[in-house]
Amino acid sequence: MFLYCGIACRRKSFWCYRLLSTYVTKTRYLFELKEDDDACKKAQQTGAFYLFHRLAPLLQTSAHRYLAPRHSLLELEGLLGKFGQDAQRIEDSVLIGCSEQHEAWFALDLGLDSSSSTSASLQKSEMEAELKGSFIELRKALFHLNVKDASLLFTAQALLHWHHTHQFCSRSGQPTRKNMAGSKRVCPSNNIIYYPQVKVWKRLSGGKLQKRWDWRWKVCSTLHPSTGPFLIAHS
């Protein structure tokens, strides 16, 4: 009995250690992509892209469920070329996560205009026909998505919306520049760094939980690089 308990405890400890090690490695990799533009651009070569049009994600129907298709960089470049768009538009994408195998995930909205891109927004109907899917408002498709896709798409939508509505510095009025991962924006005229800030509100009556993403400006001086985005949980 004692031998069995000892083996069970060792197995449990091994799996806990492995899970923690995977989480730490994944977190370090994401941090590297957020801080190193070259590493992020390299990750796009083997990464996957979720597509949006005016903050509505591209979804496909399968057995009364919605699936969020992913596209490789090569497929995305081919799509942009077919519609007469410059591949530079891919730089408007934002990093939203990665797999345990370090496949980076990005989100790109082809229906929003960007101050860093001269390309016009693509037509929704033409893209839907080409991609064999539909751009559906996320809240309408929520209960037909799996938990993983819903979480990623909500994160992507919030971050894309933040970048679209905050393309100019609140002090100088000059256009800000997004880093490759989309984890911050910098005003070239005064070097002010803006970070998206997330607040999570949860615990409703009856013990139910709910999350709400709220992306806001956070002004950080370059003299204090340790200051950055953080997560606040209210219960």
N, C-alpha and C positions, 0 to 999 in steps of 0.2 A: 504493500500500500504506500509506504513511504517512498519507495523507489518510483512508483507510478506518479506520485505527486511531484517528486523532484524533476522527472522528465517533463511533465506538463508545465511546470514553472519555467524550466529552461526554454521550452519551446515558445511559451508566451513571451518571455523576455527577449528571445531572438526576434520574434515578429514585431514587437514594440520597438526594438532598436532599429530594425530594418525600416519600419514605417517612419520613424523619426529621422533616420539618415536620409531617406528619400525626400522628405519634406525640406530638410535643411539644404540639400543639394539643389533641389528645384528652386527654392527661395533665392539662393545665391546666384543661380543662373539667370533668374528674372531680374535681379538687381543689376547684374552685369549688362544685360540687354538695355535696361533703362538708363544706365549711365554711359555706355559706350556705343556711340552711333555706328562705328564700324562693325562691332559685334552684332548689333541689331540688324544692320543691312545684310550681313552674312547669313543671319538666321532666317531672313526672308527667302533666301534661295531654297531652303528646304521646309519652310513653314507653310501654314494654311491660312487662307483668307476667308472671312465671312463678309458677304456683301450686303450693303444697305442702299436704300434710295429714299432720301429725305427722312432718315431715321427709322424707316420701316425695313425690317430684315427680309432677305430673300428666303422663302420657304418653299418646300415641295411637299406634296401630299402623298402619304403612304399608309394604307390600311386605317383610314380615318384619323391619322395622326399627322402632325407637321414635323418635318425634318429640316434642319438647317444645313444645307450643302456647303462644303468647303472647297476652295479652289487653290490650286498651286500657283506659284508666281508665273510659271510659263503659261498656264491657262489664262491668267489675268492679263498678262501682256498681250496675248493673242486677242482677247476680248476687246481691250482698249484699241488695239490696232485696227480691228474690224470696224469700230465706230469712229475712226479717225482721231483718236485721242493719243496724247503723248504718254509714254510709259512713266514719265516723271510724276504723274499723278499718284502713283503707288506710294510716294513719300507722304501723302496725306493720311495714310493708314495709321492706326494706333495699336499698340501691343495690349492684348487683353488676357494673356495667360500662356501656359505651355503644358505639355503632357509630361509624364514621368520619364519619357524617353527624350525629353528636351526638344520636342517639336513645338516651335513657337506658333502662337495663334494671333492673328491680326484681324482688325475690322476696318473696312473701307466703305465710305459713303460716296456713291457716284452720282447722287442727286443734289448735293450741296456744293455751292461755290466756295472756293477758298482763296484767301488773299495771297497765298503762296503759289497758286496755280492759275494759269491763264486759260485753262480748259473750261468750257461751259459744261453744265450738268447734262447727263445723258437722259434720253427719253425713256420713261418708265415702261411703256408698252413694248418698245423695240427690245429692251433688255430682257423683259419677261419672256418674250417669244424665243430669244436666243438662248436663254439660260434654262428654259423649260420649268419655270417656277413663277411665284407671285410675290410681290413685295406687300406684306400684310402688316397692318398695325400691330405692334407687339402685344398690347393689352388684350386684343381680340383673339390672339392665337395662344395666349398664355396657358390655358388649360388643355391644350392639345400638343404641348411640348414636353419633352422629358426634362427632369430637373437640371441636368447638366447644361443642356442647350439654353434653357430659360435663364439660368444664372449668367452664362457667358454673354447672351444677347442683351440682357439688361445692363450689364457692365459696359458692353460696347456702345450701346445706345447713349448711356449717360456721358461717357467720355467723348464720343463724337459730338454730342450736343454742346458740351462744355467748350471744346475747341472751336466749334462753329460760331458760338455766341461771344467768344472772348478772343478775337483776332487782333485786337488793338490794345495798347497799353492805356491803363486808366489814368496815368499821370501825364505822359507825353503826347498821347493820342497817336503815336506811331505804330505801324504794324509790328506785331510780335512774331517770333519765329518758333515753331514747334521743333523739339528735338525728334530724332528718328523714331523713338518708341512712343512719343506722345505723352510722356510722363511729366512734362513741364513746357512752359513757353518763356522765351527770353526777349526782352525789349533791347534791341541793339543800341539804342540811343543812350540809355542810362544803366544797362546791365541788370535791371530788375528781373528777378525770376518769379514766375507765377506757377503755382502748383494746384492741380485739382484736389479739392479736399472732400472727403467722404464722411458723411455722418450716417450711422445706422440706428434707427429707432425700432425698438421691438417691445414685445409684451403688451398684448391687448387684454381686454376683459375676458374672463373665462380661460385664461392661461394660454391663449393662442398667441403665436408669434407672427410678426410681420416686419419686413425690412423695407426701408425707403432710402433710395440713393439721392443724395443732395450734393451736387458738385458746385463748389464756389471758388472764387478767387482767394488765393493765399499769397500775400506779398512777402517775399523773402529776400533779404539783402545778401549780396555776394560776399559780404564780410562775415556772414555766419552760415557757411555751407551745411552745417549740421541740421539746420532748420529745414523741415520738409513736410510732406503730407502725412497725416496721421489719421487714425481711426478712433472715433468716439462712440461708445456704446451706452445707450441709456436703457435702463430696465425699470 
